[in-house]
Amino acid sequence: MAETNTLEDLKSVLDSSDAVVTTEAAVTYVQKLDEHGRSYATGKRKNSIARVWLKPGNGKITVNGRDQETYFARPVLRLILRQPFEVSERLNQYDVVATVKGGGLSGQAGAVKHGISKALTYYEPALRGPLKAAGFITRDSRVVERKKYGKAKARKSFQFSKR
């Protein structure tokens, strides 16, 4: 016959045991490098997808075989690419080679920024904290809303005519 334990019996068992129960689990991230000593990550933004390789160097950024000044002509887009390095205080310490497809230049710059941020965390796992706090690790999920039938655009209606 099975024993029935009362609540007081269970409390006494918990009080007498020396076991410590911890709810927090320490997560350690490991450096991920390929055979050439580079870290690889994929970045996404809107309809753009960027493949990014990061290796130690002098800060040269190449996008689709072209220098960043020629590919991203607007200074604002080049500023977006520099943000992960400025937050992690690693300006001019890594070379970046990226291939990007789809979308426009703004989405492509955001995709490369996302890829650089992820590749930095793979190369130096200690940088994950500052980059995550700045919001660079999370993929920006905002995309263009689809056009609905009976509407001129996604939400805009046709001009109303009373007569």
Secondary structure, DSSP 8 states (H G I E B T S, - for coil): ------HHHHHHHHHH------------------TTS-EEEEEEETTEEEEEEEEESS--EEETTEEHHHHS-SHHHHHHHHHHHHHTT-TTSEEEEEEEESS-HHHHHHHHHHHHHHHHHHH-GGGHHHHHHHT-SS----------TTSSSSS--------
